[in-house]
Amino acid sequence: MSLTRPARPVHALVLMGGGARTAYQVGVLQAMASMLRLQAPHSAAFPFQVLVGTSAGALNAAYLASAATSGLQAFDHLGQFWSRLRSSDVYELDVPRWVRFSRLATAYSLWRNARGRGAILNNMRLVDTLHHAVSLPGIEEALQAKAIDAVAVTASSYTSGVHWTFCHTARDRPPGGWNRPGRRSEFQPLTIEHLMASSALPFLFPATPLWVDGRREYFGDGSMRQASPLSPAVHLGADKILVLGAGQPQRAGLVGGTLTLEREPTLSGIAGHAMASVFHDTLQADVEQAQRVTRTLQQLPREVAGVLPYRSVDVLSIQPTQSLDALAQAHAHELPLSVRRALGGLGALKGGGGALASYLLFEPGFVQALIGLGEQDAYARKEELLAFFGTATA
């Protein structure tokens, strides 16, 4: 069951995870907002009724929800937030200066950090950043003003293994909750703790406790065990879904366009492959399935399609057209010195070291490069974006 749908199409925005890579989404959204302003200069309403975010995408979704009453300006505000962001606003890593000269010393130092807090990095600075950036009363105001219908973020329970979607709507107990094998929903007001849980990168950031079903469970990044990224938007009533990923057209084994099969994988290559598997491997399959179901329903007689437990959902998926690993490699020098020492000490910045660095590079050079790529990719698909919103092109 989903939320009762009004006559108008319900547009949903699904923002996937990827650490610093999700700055790419900002570029796509800013370009989209510019297109909508040109096509309808007298209509500046916020264009999405449902927002769903995962990991760092959850931070973007919550920020947009808190600014939705400002209409299309919300996307400009998000861009300004990212332009001010630095790695020091997200995490810190304390390692001695000399660890970079010994892999054993580096590993021991990182092991001590992990043993002390269950993760390599300390992300408490992100708590303060989010408290200043995301207005929780602003989310409630947007819901009550009907600027949006729902905002949801996802997180994965280390305690039970269940993938949870935490939904915030104008009503405390709306219809539309779901309970599927390994996937459940909970309707409750969003907090900074929900955002910290959803964005807790495995191994890098510590788990965050949340209360579900009357007990405390520990949660990590929402991209883990995310079998169906589009499902929350569909459950929340979406008829059209714009999904923005932060994947890449080529994997870490591709360096400079050449497949390096003859080389043993480096630490950064293995880490990049693992992170890509966590963040991106389920998205394309889910998009293809949704598009396949929609095409099938459209080909069936209306009376037959009407009795089936499915409905048509238009999905537009946009992901980077260039390798973000290679882009991060060019900006790896911007990493905080302590992180460069640690990764350098482990040899994780050699060769295709951008794979791991790309998730941690909350620095201006990389962020602006990602935003620029997002804008470029959005304008390349201008016709599709305007058709998604039902806006006639000039």
Summary of the structure (lengths in Angstrom):
residues: 394
radius of gyration: 20.8
end to end distance: 38.9
largest distance: 71.8
contacts: 1391
relative contact order: 0.18
helix: 46%
strand: 15%
